[in-house]
Amino acid sequence: MTSSLDPEDLRLIDAFEPAMRSLLPAQDEPVHAEVLLALCLGDGLLEVLEWSREGTGADPAASMWLAALRWHKVVTGGFPVGAPQPRPRPTDHALRLIVESAGLELIPGSADTSLASLATAEMGTRGAPPQPEVDDDAALLRILPISLVPYVEDSMKQSWAEQAICLTHGNRRLLRESRRRAVEVPDPAQHGASHELLNVVVEDLSKRWRKTTLPGS
C-alpha cells in the first residue's frame, strides 16, 4: 500500500461505507447469510491493509479464509472441526453478539452451501475448490469489499476475487463474474432505512477502513 493518494483511490475509500450499507436489509427483513460473510471478509481485508500499513506482509487468501471461518462461528456458534480458530475481529464479534441476542433473522438455508464447504476444515483454492459445480449468485456478494480496496491493481483484485469464491464455490460462471465485479465500483446511491444493528456494524467497519486507508490518519 502506498502513501500517495490519487483520485481513484480516494473514490474507493469514500465509496466503502455506502456500498457496504447497500447490502443490508430493511429493519424488519431477514438477512442473507452471505451478507454477513461479505462484512466479515471486509474486515479480513482490512486486516491485510493494517499489516501493510505497518510494513508487514500478509497473505490475502489466508486472511479471507480466516474471515470465512469467523463467519462460520457467527452463524453456527463455533468453528469447523479441525479448522484454525482465529481470534475475533470487531465485525465478527459484533455480528455474533447480534445473532446470539436474536437481533436479526437469517434467511433459512442461506448459509448452507458455504457452511458445507468450510466444514472440510481445508482452505478451498482455485486449483481445488470444495464445490466446483455449485452456482449461487449470493456468493458474489463477498466480492464487493474486494472491489473497494485502494492501492491495489485490478489484476490483483481479480485474483483475490477468484480466491474468495473458491473458498466455498468454484463454478466457472461465478469465477468469471467475480473478476468482472472485482473491478466494478458501485456508484454512490441513497438507500432506504436498513437494519439498525447491522448499520452500526458497517459504520464501525467503515471508520476503521477509512482510518487505515487514508494517509496521515
Phi, psi and omega in degrees: 000134183261157180277345179284156184225110176263167185303325181292319177296318178297322178298320178295316180297315180293331183280346189301306185296309180298325180293316180292325176297329183296343178283340192281145175280170173292166187307316186260013180259147175291157183251141175287135182301331180291338173295316179295324176295321177298320179294316178297319179294324175301319179288329175295319176294324177298323177299320176299316180293324178296315178298319180297318180297328179275359178085018181245134179285153177217151180269107183302320181298314179294321179296322178291324177295315178299323177297320178294323177294322175298319176300319177305317179291323177304314187279322187252342184095355180204172178270158174300144179299127178088355181271159172303156179237079184296151176295149182292149168259164182303323184292309181292328176298313180294318180296320179297319178298320179295316180295316181297327181271009182059034180279355175208159178244127177275144173296123183305132177081355186287345179261352195300313185295313181291323177298318180298321179291316181291338181296343178291342181067010176246142179286120176292143181230170178297330178281337182213069177290146185291328180225077190294341183261351184286129182239109184218111183301333181299333179297338181286347178300327183291348180283338184305307180297331177297319181295343185258004179285124177277168173068014183236134180295151181303319182298324178290318177299321179295323176295315177300319182298315178299318180295321179298319178294317185287354172298329185225340183230191179185006180302137185296324179296318178298320180296317178298316181292326179296322179295321179294314183291334182297336182246016180247110181267125180294145176289142176303136182214153176274133180240153179290179180301134181238177186308122189298311183292321177291328174301319179296319179297315180295321179299315179295314179300319182293321178297317180291324177299313182294319180297324182281325188270338180275123177302138178084359181285000000 
